[in-house]
Structures are given as structure tokens and as C-alpha cells.
């Protein structure tokens, strides 16, 4: 049933339809509605009709006002939460910093260990390592046939000369790594969980190595004293101390004693090329003066003789590296170095 038109109600009860007001002249304050139509203001209708119109307009506007209110509230909540979300994100990002630092430390120690092995370890030595270190060594040119990859199913590193003790290797073998398989450290890189030790493998374990090491140390001290007693050998104060300490690789005194059979030899010093090593980290390189007046040779002839003599040695005594080096003092020396690992005696 359609609603009845709005009417004016008189006290007498009679009804009349409100007349349509005339069109206002141009310039009226009323606004345009629809297609150019000008809306008429309501006539002096009854109070109930006017109130009903207001209620209808409120019902039509209420959803819009509610939606607008919700939108404002949502914007306020978003504006309030955005800074806190940013702080939380920053804190979350900051929580990754220790992990990133740990990975960087591990990568650095691994790079240092790989570089040291490539420069200091004999290519004939068998090296045990975890898959990542072994892969790095192979890609850098170390013979893959002389690498023993250790994994969860590996029995032990026995059969190798050295083991690269990274965190996974230490976790896999635990205390047995030092007590049973590889009792001595000859070089070390990094610290904490990122530390990598280059350990010497010894079949007799820690107890057997300790007994043999004591005997070998005494033998190296005797060899050093005998070399210093040779009239063809001159040594600096530092070199004398090093020889008498028993810390020199036993191959070097033997080589120098043979060289001194032909011409005088002047030892400037022995070089430690095994950072972080323990008692098993012997001095495997020696610096020799490139001229000696008692040899009665020119500098060029004397240097040529040393190089030729060293080059003619058998594999057992053939050094891994021979090069001229200028020391911080300005002195030029011939540096002769043997590869790791060192024999005990």
C-alpha cells in the first residue's frame, strides 16, 4: 500500500493539499537538484511531517556516518600502529645481526684455513675435512685424491696426515678428536664456534703422541746444539735461541749441515708460519744471508750456489719454497721453507 501524500491538518479535521510554491527568481539561495531542477523548501507543513522527514533523512544518513566514523577510527589505529610496526621491524631485523656476524666469522676462518693449507701444506699429504672445506680446497687446486671428506657416515680421520677441525668435525667426533685421532694443533684460525684448527693425526692417540713428542723434542735440541758447534755455521742470537729450544723443523738443521760442507752458511733466523699452533707447530722456514765474506764468492755467485744446491736435493729434503725476501731491516735473505706437517724428528 503506497503512502499517502503529505497534507496539512486543520483543527476542524479538514484536509488540503499544500500548494506548489512558485518558482523562485534567479539568484535564489536554493540549490539545484537532478537535471537542473531547483528544490523547493518545504512549506509550513505540520510538525509531525517535518519531524518524520528529519527521521527519514537521519535513517538514510546513519549508515554513511557510521562508515565514515569507522574509516576515521581505522586510519587512527593505522597511524598509531605504523611507528610501532616500524620499531618492531627494526628490532626483528636487528635480531639477525648475531647470526650474520657468526656466519661472517665462520666464512673468514674458513678462508684463512684454506689459504694456509694451499700455501703451507704438502700436496702429498692427505687432509681430512668437512664437505665445504674439501670443496673449497679442490676448487683452489689442491689434489682431490689427497682429500678425505668427513661426513656423518665417516668412521674416522685415520689414514690422513692432517684434519681440518671445523665446528661440524668437532661436533661429530667430540673429545675423541683430540684424545684418539688428532692430538696436536699445528695452526688455528678464528675463535669461538667459528674456530678452525689444523690438527696433526697420530695413530697412537694423545698418550702415544705425548710419549714420542718428548723424545723428539730432546732430539731436536741436540741437533740444534750440534749445528751451532759447526765452525761453518754462523747464527744470529735469535737463531741460536730457536735452535736450542727444539722448535725448529728437523729437516732444516740437516739441510744446513750438508750445505755447510761446501761453503759457510749464515743463519739470520727461523720463521713461524703456523699461526695459533701449539708445540707441534715447528719453525719450518729459515732465512739465510745471501752473502758471506768467508765463502770468498761474489754475492751473485754465492746466491747461485745456494739455489743450485737446494734444487739438487732429493725429495725428502727438497724444500717446498725458495725465494728472496727483503726484511724490514732492509737486509735481503734467501728464505727456504718446508711444507707441513713437520716430522717429529
BAVEXFI-766720 format. One record per residue (C-alpha): residue number from 1; residue in one letter; y, x, z. Coordinates in steps of 0.001 Angstrom, whole numbers, plus 500000, padded with zeros to 6 digits. Each point is the difference from the previous one (the first is absolute). Layout:
<r pos="NUM" code="a" north="Y" east="X" up="Z"/>
...
END
This chain:
<r pos="1" code="x" north="500000" east="500000" up="500000"/>
<r pos="2" code="x" north="503276" east="501513" up="498877"/>
<r pos="3" code="x" north="502795" east="500424" up="502588"/>
<r pos="4" code="x" north="502928" east="497624" up="499830"/>
<r pos="5" code="x" north="503434" east="501286" up="498907"/>
<r pos="6" code="x" north="502457" east="500936" up="502673"/>
<r pos="7" code="x" north="502148" east="497051" up="501046"/>
<r pos="8" code="x" north="502890" east="499226" up="502364"/>
<r pos="9" code="x" north="499101" east="497741" up="502825"/>
<r pos="10" code="x" north="502776" east="497678" up="501320"/>
<r pos="11" code="x" north="500038" east="498375" up="503394"/>
<r pos="12" code="x" north="499461" east="496622" up="498270"/>
<r pos="13" code="x" north="496660" east="501258" up="498636"/>
<r pos="14" code="x" north="501076" east="499776" up="496315"/>
<r pos="15" code="x" north="499346" east="502974" up="497734"/>
<r pos="16" code="x" north="501871" east="501521" up="497130"/>
<r pos="17" code="x" north="499304" east="502946" up="497776"/>
<r pos="18" code="x" north="502470" east="502782" up="500428"/>
<r pos="19" code="x" north="502233" east="500281" up="496982"/>
<r pos="20" code="x" north="499819" east="503148" up="497831"/>
<r pos="21" code="x" north="503127" east="501989" up="500661"/>
<r pos="22" code="x" north="502241" east="500920" up="497070"/>
<r pos="23" code="x" north="499700" east="503419" up="498349"/>
<r pos="24" code="x" north="502312" east="502475" up="501678"/>
<r pos="25" code="x" north="502624" east="501770" up="497975"/>
<r pos="26" code="x" north="499601" east="503597" up="498868"/>
<r pos="27" code="x" north="500542" east="502385" up="502873"/>
<r pos="28" code="x" north="498093" east="497971" up="502542"/>
<r pos="29" code="x" north="498252" east="502014" up="502671"/>
<r pos="30" code="x" north="496608" east="498406" up="499246"/>
<r pos="31" code="x" north="497405" east="502244" up="498372"/>
<r pos="32" code="x" north="498025" east="499634" up="496770"/>
<r pos="33" code="x" north="496439" east="498696" up="500203"/>
<r pos="34" code="x" north="497415" east="500066" up="497261"/>
<r pos="35" code="x" north="501267" east="499992" up="496406"/>
<r pos="36" code="x" north="503695" east="500006" up="500765"/>
<r pos="37" code="x" north="499841" east="496920" up="502199"/>
<r pos="38" code="x" north="502349" east="499912" up="502940"/>
<r pos="39" code="x" north="498430" east="498918" up="503239"/>
<r pos="40" code="x" north="501746" east="497170" up="501846"/>
<r pos="41" code="x" north="500577" east="500209" up="503696"/>
<r pos="42" code="x" north="498307" east="497231" up="501915"/>
<r pos="43" code="x" north="502095" east="496946" up="500661"/>
<r pos="44" code="x" north="500632" east="498658" up="503451"/>
<r pos="45" code="x" north="496412" east="498887" up="500378"/>
<r pos="46" code="x" north="498296" east="499076" up="503206"/>
<r pos="47" code="x" north="499365" east="502654" up="502682"/>
<r pos="48" code="x" north="496227" east="499527" up="499802"/>
<r pos="49" code="x" north="499963" east="500693" up="496271"/>
<r pos="50" code="x" north="502103" east="503100" up="500438"/>
<r pos="51" code="x" north="497746" east="501228" up="502803"/>
<r pos="52" code="x" north="496949" east="499312" up="497900"/>
<r pos="53" code="x" north="501465" east="502074" up="497182"/>
<r pos="54" code="x" north="500583" east="502873" up="502367"/>
<r pos="55" code="x" north="496435" east="499765" up="501274"/>
<r pos="56" code="x" north="498679" east="500006" up="496440"/>
<r pos="57" code="x" north="502116" east="502998" up="499097"/>
<r pos="58" code="x" north="498765" east="501813" up="503157"/>
<r pos="59" code="x" north="496393" east="499221" up="499073"/>
<r pos="60" code="x" north="500587" east="501461" up="496537"/>
<r pos="61" code="x" north="501800" east="503086" up="501354"/>
<r pos="62" code="x" north="497698" east="500722" up="502989"/>
<r pos="63" code="x" north="497225" east="501766" up="498019"/>
<r pos="64" code="x" north="502607" east="502139" up="498260"/>
<r pos="65" code="x" north="501676" east="500932" up="503296"/>
<r pos="66" code="x" north="496622" east="500758" up="501585"/>
<r pos="67" code="x" north="499009" east="502228" up="497064"/>
<r pos="68" code="x" north="503326" east="501805" up="500183"/>
<r pos="69" code="x" north="499554" east="500532" up="503730"/>
<r pos="70" code="x" north="496526" east="501397" up="499504"/>
<r pos="71" code="x" north="501277" east="502325" up="497274"/>
<r pos="72" code="x" north="502745" east="501328" up="502266"/>
<r pos="73" code="x" north="497503" east="500493" up="502808"/>
<r pos="74" code="x" north="497624" east="501837" up="497671"/>
<r pos="75" code="x" north="502781" east="502280" up="498787"/>
<r pos="76" code="x" north="500948" east="500723" up="503597"/>
<r pos="77" code="x" north="496417" east="500847" up="500929"/>
<r pos="78" code="x" north="499687" east="502221" up="496949"/>
<r pos="79" code="x" north="503262" east="501761" up="500765"/>
<r pos="80" code="x" north="498887" east="500499" up="503590"/>
<r pos="81" code="x" north="496582" east="501331" up="499043"/>
<r pos="82" code="x" north="500985" east="502291" up="497128"/>
<r pos="83" code="x" north="501381" east="502851" up="502161"/>
<r pos="84" code="x" north="497045" east="499775" up="502340"/>
<r pos="85" code="x" north="497630" east="500071" up="497014"/>
<r pos="86" code="x" north="501790" east="503093" up="498748"/>
<r pos="87" code="x" north="499612" east="501713" up="503350"/>
<r pos="88" code="x" north="496351" east="499035" up="500151"/>
<r pos="89" code="x" north="499470" east="501369" up="496492"/>
<r pos="90" code="x" north="501695" east="503235" up="500968"/>
<r pos="91" code="x" north="497839" east="500272" up="503083"/>
<r pos="92" code="x" north="496896" east="499257" up="497929"/>
<r pos="93" code="x" north="500980" east="502629" up="497469"/>
<r pos="94" code="x" north="500672" east="502443" up="502804"/>
<r pos="95" code="x" north="496519" east="499406" up="501380"/>
<r pos="96" code="x" north="498559" east="501665" up="496878"/>
<r pos="97" code="x" north="501885" east="503234" up="500680"/>
<r pos="98" code="x" north="497339" east="501588" up="502270"/>
<r pos="99" code="x" north="497329" east="499188" up="497408"/>
<r pos="100" code="x" north="502102" east="501512" up="497222"/>
<r pos="101" code="x" north="500694" east="503117" up="502060"/>
<r pos="102" code="x" north="496301" east="500379" up="500785"/>
<r pos="103" code="x" north="499022" east="499755" up="496332"/>
<r pos="104" code="x" north="502695" east="502514" up="499061"/>
<r pos="105" code="x" north="498788" east="502444" up="502676"/>
<r pos="106" code="x" north="496414" east="499675" up="498800"/>
<r pos="107" code="x" north="501037" east="500562" up="496385"/>
<r pos="108" code="x" north="502032" east="503084" up="500930"/>
<r pos="109" code="x" north="497181" east="501560" up="502059"/>
<r pos="110" code="x" north="497519" east="499272" up="497210"/>
<r pos="111" code="x" north="502269" east="501637" up="497415"/>
<r pos="112" code="x" north="500446" east="503086" up="502190"/>
<r pos="113" code="x" north="496259" east="500301" up="500604"/>
<r pos="114" code="x" north="499159" east="499645" up="496314"/>
<r pos="115" code="x" north="502656" east="502563" up="499028"/>
<r pos="116" code="x" north="498683" east="502450" up="502602"/>
<r pos="117" code="x" north="496393" east="499623" up="498826"/>
<r pos="118" code="x" north="501004" east="500576" up="496378"/>
<r pos="119" code="x" north="501905" east="503165" up="500905"/>
<r pos="120" code="x" north="497840" east="501445" up="502781"/>
<r pos="121" code="x" north="496379" east="498848" up="499710"/>
<r pos="122" code="x" north="497431" east="501723" up="497805"/>
<r pos="123" code="x" north="498909" east="497973" up="496969"/>
<r pos="124" code="x" north="496462" east="501039" up="500874"/>
<r pos="125" code="x" north="500177" east="498356" up="503433"/>
<r pos="126" code="x" north="498561" east="496507" up="500455"/>
<r pos="127" code="x" north="502547" east="497663" up="501597"/>
<r pos="128" code="x" north="499159" east="496667" up="501665"/>
<r pos="129" code="x" north="502708" east="497320" up="499907"/>
<r pos="130" code="x" north="500600" east="496271" up="499952"/>
<r pos="131" code="x" north="500173" east="498244" up="496592"/>
<r pos="132" code="x" north="503793" east="500102" up="499746"/>
<r pos="133" code="x" north="500365" east="503713" up="500815"/>
<r pos="134" code="x" north="497099" east="500891" up="497710"/>
<r pos="135" code="x" north="501590" east="498001" up="497182"/>
<r pos="136" code="x" north="503326" east="501789" up="500548"/>
<r pos="137" code="x" north="498274" east="503392" up="499902"/>
<r pos="138" code="x" north="498106" east="499206" up="496807"/>
<r pos="139" code="x" north="503133" east="498739" up="498266"/>
<r pos="140" code="x" north="501755" east="503262" up="501002"/>
<r pos="141" code="x" north="497261" east="502184" up="498538"/>
<r pos="142" code="x" north="497589" east="500750" up="502845"/>
<r pos="143" code="x" north="496401" east="500079" up="498688"/>
<r pos="144" code="x" north="498404" east="496612" up="500599"/>
<r pos="145" code="x" north="496585" east="501664" up="500295"/>
<r pos="146" code="x" north="501212" east="501725" up="503178"/>
<r pos="147" code="x" north="501236" east="496835" up="501671"/>
<r pos="148" code="x" north="497837" east="497933" up="502333"/>
<r pos="149" code="x" north="501379" east="496490" up="500360"/>
<r pos="150" code="x" north="499428" east="498508" up="503438"/>
<r pos="151" code="x" north="499765" east="496244" up="500448"/>
<r pos="152" code="x" north="498459" east="497440" up="502369"/>
<r pos="153" code="x" north="496513" east="500731" up="498608"/>
<r pos="154" code="x" north="500323" east="503805" up="500134"/>
<r pos="155" code="x" north="497721" east="501816" up="502426"/>
<r pos="156" code="x" north="502092" east="503061" up="500928"/>
<r pos="157" code="x" north="502212" east="502763" up="498540"/>
<r pos="158" code="x" north="497366" east="502695" up="500470"/>
<r pos="159" code="x" north="499524" east="502012" up="496839"/>
<r pos="160" code="x" north="503755" east="500356" up="499510"/>
<r pos="161" code="x" north="502185" east="502881" up="501150"/>
<r pos="162" code="x" north="503005" east="497887" up="501006"/>
<r pos="163" code="x" north="500635" east="496386" up="500874"/>
<r pos="164" code="x" north="503378" east="498305" up="499568"/>
<r pos="165" code="x" north="500190" east="497982" up="503220"/>
<r pos="166" code="x" north="502228" east="497032" up="499240"/>
<r pos="167" code="x" north="500215" east="496947" up="502277"/>
<r pos="168" code="x" north="497102" east="498203" up="498200"/>
<r pos="169" code="x" north="497781" east="503081" up="500331"/>
<r pos="170" code="x" north="500832" east="500370" up="503702"/>
<r pos="171" code="x" north="499273" east="496310" up="500564"/>
<r pos="172" code="x" north="496698" east="500240" up="498146"/>
<r pos="173" code="x" north="498578" east="503022" up="501836"/>
<r pos="174" code="x" north="501860" east="499800" up="503310"/>
<r pos="175" code="x" north="499337" east="502836" up="502439"/>
<r pos="176" code="x" north="497077" east="501248" up="497892"/>
<r pos="177" code="x" north="502463" east="501339" up="497440"/>
<r pos="178" code="x" north="501076" east="502823" up="502342"/>
<r pos="179" code="x" north="496901" east="500317" up="502166"/>
<r pos="180" code="x" north="497321" east="499907" up="497311"/>
<r pos="181" code="x" north="501372" east="500500" up="496500"/>
<r pos="182" code="x" north="503359" east="501777" up="499787"/>
<r pos="183" code="x" north="500988" east="501692" up="503292"/>
<r pos="184" code="x" north="503031" east="502036" up="498874"/>
<r pos="185" code="x" north="503392" east="499103" up="498490"/>
<r pos="186" code="x" north="501448" east="502442" up="497466"/>
<r pos="187" code="x" north="503047" east="497953" up="498950"/>
<r pos="188" code="x" north="501694" east="496765" up="501039"/>
<r pos="189" code="x" north="502666" east="497700" up="498549"/>
<r pos="190" code="x" north="501917" east="497029" up="501412"/>
<r pos="191" code="x" north="499653" east="498503" up="503460"/>
<r pos="192" code="x" north="498586" east="496994" up="501813"/>
<r pos="193" code="x" north="497753" east="497719" up="497982"/>
<r pos="194" code="x" north="501421" east="501515" up="496791"/>
<r pos="195" code="x" north="498753" east="503481" up="500965"/>
<r pos="196" code="x" north="497644" east="501752" up="497584"/>
<r pos="197" code="x" north="497949" east="502980" up="501193"/>
<r pos="198" code="x" north="498202" east="502435" up="497742"/>
<r pos="199" code="x" north="496891" east="500751" up="502022"/>
<r pos="200" code="x" north="497425" east="502762" up="499617"/>
<r pos="201" code="x" north="496442" east="498686" up="499710"/>
<r pos="202" code="x" north="497409" east="501909" up="502022"/>
<r pos="203" code="x" north="496329" east="498940" up="500072"/>
<r pos="204" code="x" north="499537" east="501126" up="503613"/>
<r pos="205" code="x" north="502625" east="497613" up="501301"/>
<r pos="206" code="x" north="502637" east="500784" up="502596"/>
<r pos="207" code="x" north="497678" east="501887" up="502355"/>
<r pos="208" code="x" north="498567" east="502226" up="497276"/>
<r pos="209" code="x" north="503425" east="500655" up="498501"/>
<r pos="210" code="x" north="501483" east="500963" up="503359"/>
<r pos="211" code="x" north="497286" east="502607" up="500599"/>
<r pos="212" code="x" north="500301" east="501520" up="496521"/>
<r pos="213" code="x" north="503816" east="499876" up="500048"/>
<r pos="214" code="x" north="500159" east="502133" up="503140"/>
<r pos="215" code="x" north="497849" east="502691" up="498407"/>
<r pos="216" code="x" north="501929" east="499825" up="496713"/>
<r pos="217" code="x" north="503354" east="500338" up="501779"/>
<r pos="218" code="x" north="498894" east="503201" up="501709"/>
<r pos="219" code="x" north="498743" east="501376" up="496682"/>
<r pos="220" code="x" north="503357" east="499298" up="498304"/>
<r pos="221" code="x" north="501884" east="501778" up="502774"/>
<r pos="222" code="x" north="497800" east="503081" up="499565"/>
<r pos="223" code="x" north="500521" east="499941" up="496230"/>
<r pos="224" code="x" north="503772" east="499807" up="500482"/>
<r pos="225" code="x" north="500037" east="502950" up="502387"/>
<r pos="226" code="x" north="497899" east="502074" up="497612"/>
<r pos="227" code="x" north="502364" east="499270" up="497120"/>
<r pos="228" code="x" north="503005" east="501090" up="502061"/>
<r pos="229" code="x" north="498189" east="503256" up="500811"/>
<r pos="230" code="x" north="499801" east="500825" up="496285"/>
<r pos="231" code="x" north="502572" east="502699" up="499149"/>
<r pos="232" code="x" north="500469" east="498454" up="496535"/>
<r pos="233" code="x" north="501169" east="496712" up="501561"/>
<r pos="234" code="x" north="503569" east="499434" up="501191"/>
<r pos="235" code="x" north="500862" east="496706" up="501727"/>
<r pos="236" code="x" north="503088" east="498387" up="501406"/>
<r pos="237" code="x" north="500093" east="499049" up="503680"/>
<r pos="238" code="x" north="499374" east="496372" up="499057"/>
<r pos="239" code="x" north="497009" east="500903" up="497849"/>
<r pos="240" code="x" north="498501" east="502138" up="502774"/>
<r pos="241" code="x" north="500221" east="497124" up="502468"/>
<r pos="242" code="x" north="498414" east="497629" up="497519"/>
<r pos="243" code="x" north="497095" east="502338" up="499253"/>
<r pos="244" code="x" north="499259" east="500632" up="503672"/>
<r pos="245" code="x" north="500093" east="496267" up="500822"/>
<r pos="246" code="x" north="496966" east="499317" up="497823"/>
<r pos="247" code="x" north="501841" east="497258" up="498105"/>
<r pos="248" code="x" north="499786" east="501687" up="496579"/>
<r pos="249" code="x" north="497519" east="498785" up="497392"/>
<r pos="250" code="x" north="497182" east="502628" up="500012"/>
<r pos="251" code="x" north="500157" east="500392" up="496220"/>
<r pos="252" code="x" north="503470" east="501561" up="500160"/>
<r pos="253" code="x" north="499193" east="503054" up="502222"/>
<r pos="254" code="x" north="496982" east="500676" up="497829"/>
<r pos="255" code="x" north="502078" east="499884" up="496800"/>
<r pos="256" code="x" north="502768" east="502162" up="501476"/>
<r pos="257" code="x" north="497531" east="502606" up="501255"/>
<r pos="258" code="x" north="498566" east="500342" up="496492"/>
<r pos="259" code="x" north="503485" east="500224" up="498457"/>
<r pos="260" code="x" north="500962" east="502740" up="502465"/>
<r pos="261" code="x" north="497166" east="502091" up="498650"/>
<r pos="262" code="x" north="502043" east="500550" up="496837"/>
<r pos="263" code="x" north="503656" east="499920" up="501107"/>
<r pos="264" code="x" north="501983" east="499385" up="503202"/>
<r pos="265" code="x" north="500711" east="496347" up="500819"/>
<r pos="266" code="x" north="502957" east="498642" up="501972"/>
<r pos="267" code="x" north="499426" east="496604" up="501682"/>
<r pos="268" code="x" north="503219" east="498026" up="500491"/>
<r pos="269" code="x" north="498336" east="496995" up="501648"/>
<r pos="270" code="x" north="497408" east="497233" up="499824"/>
<r pos="271" code="x" north="500933" east="496445" up="499077"/>
<r pos="272" code="x" north="498969" east="496742" up="501639"/>
<r pos="273" code="x" north="499478" east="497446" up="497224"/>
<r pos="274" code="x" north="498195" east="497348" up="502049"/>
<r pos="275" code="x" north="502531" east="497770" up="501811"/>
<r pos="276" code="x" north="498781" east="498376" up="503174"/>
<r pos="277" code="x" north="496723" east="501904" up="500074"/>
<r pos="278" code="x" north="498186" east="501128" up="503117"/>
<r pos="279" code="x" north="498019" east="503180" up="500747"/>
<r pos="280" code="x" north="498041" east="499554" up="496750"/>
<r pos="281" code="x" north="503245" east="500174" up="498026"/>
<r pos="282" code="x" north="499884" east="503707" up="499108"/>
<r pos="283" code="x" north="502691" east="502005" up="498205"/>
<r pos="284" code="x" north="498731" east="500065" up="496429"/>
<r pos="285" code="x" north="502884" east="501781" up="498243"/>
<r pos="286" code="x" north="501553" east="503444" up="500350"/>
<r pos="287" code="x" north="503294" east="501438" up="498767"/>
<r pos="288" code="x" north="499791" east="503605" up="498760"/>
<r pos="289" code="x" north="502916" east="502271" up="499192"/>
<r pos="290" code="x" north="500294" east="500589" up="496256"/>
<r pos="291" code="x" north="500889" east="503678" up="500458"/>
<r pos="292" code="x" north="498770" east="502796" up="502250"/>
<r pos="293" code="x" north="501476" east="503484" up="499801"/>
<r pos="294" code="x" north="496779" east="501573" up="501282"/>
<r pos="295" code="x" north="498116" east="498640" up="496990"/>
<r pos="296" code="x" north="502040" east="502307" up="497691"/>
<r pos="297" code="x" north="500267" east="497230" up="497400"/>
<r pos="298" code="x" north="502983" east="498252" up="498487"/>
<r pos="299" code="x" north="500617" east="496448" up="501160"/>
<r pos="300" code="x" north="498744" east="498632" up="496690"/>
<r pos="301" code="x" north="496864" east="502192" up="500028"/>
<r pos="302" code="x" north="499229" east="499184" up="503629"/>
<r pos="303" code="x" north="500347" east="496248" up="499420"/>
<r pos="304" code="x" north="497891" east="500225" up="496854"/>
<r pos="305" code="x" north="497262" east="501797" up="501925"/>
<r pos="306" code="x" north="499884" east="497315" up="502726"/>
<r pos="307" code="x" north="499794" east="497178" up="497503"/>
<r pos="308" code="x" north="497278" east="501693" up="497976"/>
<r pos="309" code="x" north="497988" east="500819" up="503121"/>
<r pos="310" code="x" north="500114" east="496423" up="501247"/>
<r pos="311" code="x" north="499136" east="498580" up="496595"/>
<r pos="312" code="x" north="496841" east="502148" up="499837"/>
<r pos="313" code="x" north="498471" east="498643" up="503228"/>
<r pos="314" code="x" north="496786" east="498037" up="500052"/>
<r pos="315" code="x" north="500170" east="496234" up="500574"/>
<r pos="316" code="x" north="499352" east="500364" up="503732"/>
<r pos="317" code="x" north="503133" east="502094" up="500482"/>
<r pos="318" code="x" north="502061" east="498719" up="497081"/>
<r pos="319" code="x" north="503202" east="498407" up="501403"/>
<r pos="320" code="x" north="501000" east="496494" up="499001"/>
<r pos="321" code="x" north="503612" east="500998" up="499395"/>
<r pos="322" code="x" north="502004" east="503191" up="499346"/>
<r pos="323" code="x" north="503764" east="499800" up="499491"/>
<r pos="324" code="x" north="503215" east="501869" up="500650"/>
<r pos="325" code="x" north="502196" east="498385" up="502644"/>
<r pos="326" code="x" north="503500" east="500874" up="501186"/>
<r pos="327" code="x" north="500258" east="499644" up="503775"/>
<r pos="328" code="x" north="503132" east="498701" up="501783"/>
<r pos="329" code="x" north="500756" east="503643" up="500863"/>
<r pos="330" code="x" north="500290" east="500753" up="496301"/>
<r pos="331" code="x" north="496822" east="502072" up="499870"/>
<r pos="332" code="x" north="497614" east="499350" up="497096"/>
<r pos="333" code="x" north="496321" east="499878" up="500970"/>
<r pos="334" code="x" north="496690" east="499313" up="498315"/>
<r pos="335" code="x" north="498471" east="496948" up="501706"/>
<r pos="336" code="x" north="496215" east="499875" up="499855"/>
<r pos="337" code="x" north="498308" east="496825" up="501216"/>
<r pos="338" code="x" north="496459" east="498716" up="500442"/>
<r pos="339" code="x" north="499027" east="496360" up="499755"/>
<r pos="340" code="x" north="498837" east="497817" up="502897"/>
<r pos="341" code="x" north="497727" east="499746" up="501796"/>
<r pos="342" code="x" north="499851" east="503438" up="501587"/>
<r pos="343" code="x" north="496639" east="501487" up="500959"/>
<r pos="344" code="x" north="499607" east="500470" up="503735"/>
<r pos="345" code="x" north="499377" east="503739" up="499657"/>
END
